[in-house]
Amino acid sequence: MNERDLLCCAESSRLKLGIHRTTWGRWRNGQSRIPRAAIVALQALAGEIFADGWEGWRFGRDGALYDPTGIRHTAGTIEAWQWLRQALDALKAGERVPGKDPAGELRAELYRRLQTRPPGRSAES
């Protein structure tokens, strides 16, 4: 998010940071340079993450984590990734139960954890 985009955010950002409306207006109109500290504070309010390796990731106002491509990730989906990785590792290690469909069970459990339906399935399925 560039500096000018940050200034187009809600008036609440200006109020939270205690920036006078005249100063805010000068920044928005390009009449004054925006101090680096203000840019960082605005980025933090916009949900950006400041750690190596997390460039482009941000937290949305809905509490979800958004990757650089804009895909939304929730605590549930992140937990499901970890569970799925562990389940796949167990399958690779040969921990299988005769007469069971491990792939189908994994898929069903993953969708249950994500609280979604598999693609192409209706609520009646």
N, C-alpha and C positions, 0 to 999 in steps of 0.2 A: 504494500500500500504506500503510495507516494505521499509527500508532505501535504499537498493540496487536498488529496482525497481524505486525509485525516481531519482536515478542517471542515469538511462537508458533513462530518458526523454530527450527531445530536448536540444541541445546545447544552445538554447535561454534562458533556465533557468539559466545556468551558467553565461551567459552574463548579464542577468537582475540582478542577485545578485552580480555581480562583483567578482566572484570567479576565481582565476587564474587557467589556464588550467592544470598546474602541480598539484595543490592542488586537483582539480576535479579528475584527473587521479589517485592520491593516494587514494582518497575516493572510487572510482569505483573499484580499484584493492584490496581494503581491507588493504592497507598499513598504513592508518591513520584512526583514529576514526572520524566520522562525528559529528561536534558539534550539540548539541540539537537545537540551534537557526537556524542553516542551515537546519536541518530536518523540522522544523516548517515552515520556509520560502518556502522550496520546496513543502511541503504539500499544502500550500496556493496557490502556483503557479499551482499545479496539480488540484486545485478546491475542496479540501477537506473542510468540514465545521467543525468548532471548537466550538460546543455548546452542552451542555448536551441534550441527547435524539436524536441527529442527527448522532450518530456513524455510519459509513459506507455510509452515504449520501455524494454526491459530485456534483459539477457543472462541466459539460463537456465543452470542448472548443467550442461546438456549442451553449452554453448558456442554455442548458436544465439541469434540475435537475435529477440526477440518484439515485435511492434508493439502499439499500444494495444488492438487488438481480440483479441489473443492468437494471431495467426497467426505461425507459426514460419518464420524465414528463416535459411538457412545461407549459408556463403561461396559455395557452388556456385550457389544460386538468385540471389544478388546479382550474381555474375559473369555469369550467364545474362541477367539484365535488361540489363546493359550491352551484351553481345553482341547481344541482340535489338534494342535501340535502334539500334545501329550498322547492323545488317542491314536494318532497316526504313528507315533514312535512305538507305541505298544503293539500295533498291528505289524509294523516292520520287524519287530523283535519276535514275532510268531505267536503272540498270546491270543490264540483263537479258540473259540468254543465250537465243537462240532455241531452241525445242523443249524447254525446261525448265519445270517447275512451281515458280516461286520460292516461292510460299506453302507448298506441300507440303514443299519442301526446308527452308525456314525452320522449319516446325513439327517436322520430323524432327530437325533439328540442335538445336533448343531442348530437345526431350525427351531427346536423347542427352546434352546438357550437364547437364540436371537429373537424369539417370540415373533417369528414370521412364518409364512407358509411357503413351501417350495414353489418355484415358478410353475405356472400352469395349473395350480391346484386351487380350487375354490374353497370357501368356508365349509361347504357341505361334504367335501372329500374326506 
